[in-house]
Amino acid sequence: MRFDELRKRMDDSPGTAKTPAAGKTARDAPVGAFAAGAAGGDPVDVIIGQWRRERPDLELEAMSILGRLARLLIIGQRVVEAVFTAHGLQRGEFDVLAALRRSGDPYELNPSVLADTLMLSRAGMTGRLDRLESAGLVRRIADPADRRAVRVALSEDGRKLIDRVVTAHAENETRMLAVLSPGDRGELDRIVRVLLGSLE
């Protein structure tokens, strides 16, 4: 099928953004006007439609897919982080507590190991640890293997808090994917693994 034929089919298909109200061109309309007029469309459809109009020579399938993944990340992060905020934590603080908790009893790690695990600079990790220590959620303790070094340990309050938060976090993420069938979730996991494996 020639591109112009494919383009006509896509333009005529349900969910494709229509031309704005009389007297205004597509270039004049705000993005929201396209989105509001696109039955079943989304902002990515708007962007792809604009590029298709301006640059019909481009292959846009990858842009469409990656654009939706980027939008999913932004929206999904807001939903995920709402749980942390409800428990008085920032995302970075949750990550530190979670790394300590899943390391297993006695829930201690070297600060450098923590920084590497979370892909943080040493300075960035120090700031997070300072805040968590001030809140009584972690403790800095002497490393028995090297008195010049310290280890970071979960306090009892920190362990109780992270257990509550990670329970709410897992339930929240389960709700986020509940719209997909078990088969769809398995296929999505497979596809994302393949894509990540090709890029990492």
Salt bridges, closest charged atoms under 4 A:
ASP4 OD2 - ARG2 NH2 3.14
GLU5 OE2 - ARG2 NH1 3.54
ASP11 OD2 - ARG7 NE 3.84
ASP12 OD2 - LYS8 NZ 2.78
ASP42 OD2 - ARG68 NE 2.86
ASP45 OD1 - ARG68 NH2 2.69
GLU54 OE2 - ARG27 NH2 3.03
GLU54 OE2 - ARG53 NE 2.68
ASP57 OD2 - ARG55 NH2 2.68
GLU93 OE2 - ARG131 NE 3.06
ASP95 OD1 - ARG91 NE 3.27
GLU108 OE1 - ARG151 NE 3.41
ASP116 OD1 - ARG122 NH1 3.26
ASP130 OD1 - ARG140 NH2 2.92
GLU133 OE1 - ARG140 NH1 2.45
ASP146 OD1 - ARG148 NE 3.24
GLU156 OE2 - ARG159 NH2 2.93
ASP163 OD1 - ARG101 NE 2.78
ASP163 OD2 - ARG159 NH1 3.18
GLU173 OE2 - HIS169 NE2 3.50
GLU187 OE2 - ARG190 NH2 2.75
ASP189 OD2 - ARG193 NE 2.85
